[in-house]
């Protein structure tokens, strides 16, 4: 399958041809998790019996997404606190991560995820121009979300 991505053509590093598919899959993560969960109920379980319950399935999926977003926000917050003053351009990510934190606080997980993805995209663009800049995963994850405010 060949899909063209005009923004990838202007990036300093070529993007994989399936980046739009990946973004679409991540954007639809909650329904996918719910579908996978319901398929798991069709198979026999060993040990603890799990009774199908759509409300609990939805809550479990929402909690998983919230944990993933919170972890990403902690990582980005610690990363920007440690590196924004040291490397040109990174300070521009602070408002984006702050917006993501605000969207997360009101449980708008889709927009929080979009803002997080945008921050990672900007960081990778800056890192492509200056490979000395460390990746976000190198930041301490023990910082709290409040460090970005």
C-alpha positions in Angstrom: 0.0 0.0 0.0 1.4 3.3 -1.0 0.2 6.4 0.8 1.8 9.8 0.3 2.3 12.1 3.2 3.0 15.7 2.2 4.3 16.7 5.6 6.8 13.8 5.5 8.3 15.2 2.3 9.3 18.4 4.1 10.7 16.7 7.2 14.4 16.5 7.7 14.2 12.7 8.1 12.0 10.5 5.9 8.9 9.2 7.8 7.7 5.6 7.5 5.0 5.3 4.9 2.5 4.0 7.5 2.7 6.8 10.0 -0.8 7.9 9.2 -2.1 4.4 9.8 -0.3 4.2 13.1 -1.7 7.6 14.2 -5.2 6.3 13.2 -4.7 3.1 15.1 -3.5 5.0 18.2 -6.5 7.4 17.9 -8.8 4.4 17.9 -7.1 2.6 20.7 -10.1 2.6 23.1 -12.5 0.9 20.7 -9.8 -1.6 19.7 -9.1 -2.5 23.4 -12.8 -3.0 24.0 -13.1 -5.2 21.0 -10.0 -7.3 22.0 -11.4 -7.5 25.5 -14.8 -8.8 24.3 -13.0 -11.4 22.1 -11.0 -12.6 25.1 -14.3 -13.5 26.8 -15.1 -15.9 24.0 -12.1 -18.1 25.0 -12.1 -20.2 28.2 -10.2 -18.7 31.1 -8.1 -20.5 33.7 -8.0 -19.3 37.3 -10.1 -16.3 38.0 -13.4 -16.3 36.1 -14.0 -13.1 34.2 -17.6 -12.3 33.5 -18.3 -10.0 30.6 -19.3 -6.5 31.7 -19.1 -3.7 29.2 -19.0 -1.0 31.8 -16.1 -2.6 33.6 -14.4 -3.2 30.2 -14.8 0.5 29.4 -13.4 1.6 32.8 -10.4 -0.8 32.4 -9.7 0.6 29.0 -10.1 4.2 30.2 -7.7 3.5 33.1 -5.1 2.0 30.8 -5.3 5.0 28.5 -5.1 7.4 31.4 -2.0 5.6 32.8 -0.3 5.7 29.4 -1.0 9.4 28.9 0.1 10.2 32.5 3.3 8.3 32.1 4.0 10.2 28.8 3.2 13.5 30.5 5.6 12.7 33.3 8.3 11.8 30.9 7.9 14.9 28.7 7.7 17.2 31.8 10.9 15.8 33.2 12.6 15.9 29.8 11.6 19.5 29.2 12.5 20.6 32.7 16.0 19.1 32.2 16.6 20.1 28.6 14.5 23.1 27.4 16.9 25.7 28.6 19.9 23.8 27.2 18.7 23.3 23.6 17.1 25.8 21.2 13.6 25.0 20.2 12.7 22.7 23.0 11.1 25.5 25.0 8.5 25.7 22.3 7.2 22.2 23.5 6.4 23.4 27.0 3.0 25.0 26.0 2.1 21.9 24.0 2.8 19.6 26.9 0.9 22.0 29.2 -2.1 21.9 26.9 -1.9 18.1 27.0 -1.8 18.2 30.8 -4.9 20.4 30.8 -6.8 18.1 28.4 -5.8 15.1 30.5 -7.1 16.8 33.6 -10.5 17.2 32.0 -10.4 13.6 30.8 -10.1 14.6 27.1 -7.8 11.7 26.4 -7.9 11.9 22.6 -6.8 15.6 22.6 -4.2 14.9 25.3 -2.8 12.1 23.2 -2.7 14.4 20.1 -0.8 17.1 22.0 1.6 14.5 23.4 2.2 13.1 19.9 2.8 16.7 18.6 5.4 17.3 21.3 7.2 14.1 20.5 7.1 15.0 16.8 8.5 18.5 17.5 11.3 17.0 19.7 12.2 14.5 17.0 12.4 17.3 14.4 14.7 19.3 16.7 16.8 16.2 17.4 17.2 15.5 13.7 18.9 18.9 13.4 21.0 18.4 16.5 21.8 14.7 17.3 23.4 15.8 20.6 19.9 16.4 22.1 18.9 13.4 24.1 15.6 11.5 23.5 12.7 12.1 25.9 12.9 8.5 27.3 16.2 9.5 28.9 14.4 11.8 31.3 13.7 10.8 34.8 10.2 9.5 35.2 10.1 10.3 38.9 9.2 13.9 38.2 5.5 14.8 38.7 3.2 16.5 36.2 3.3 19.6 38.3 6.8 20.3 37.2 5.6 21.5 33.8 3.3 24.2 35.3 
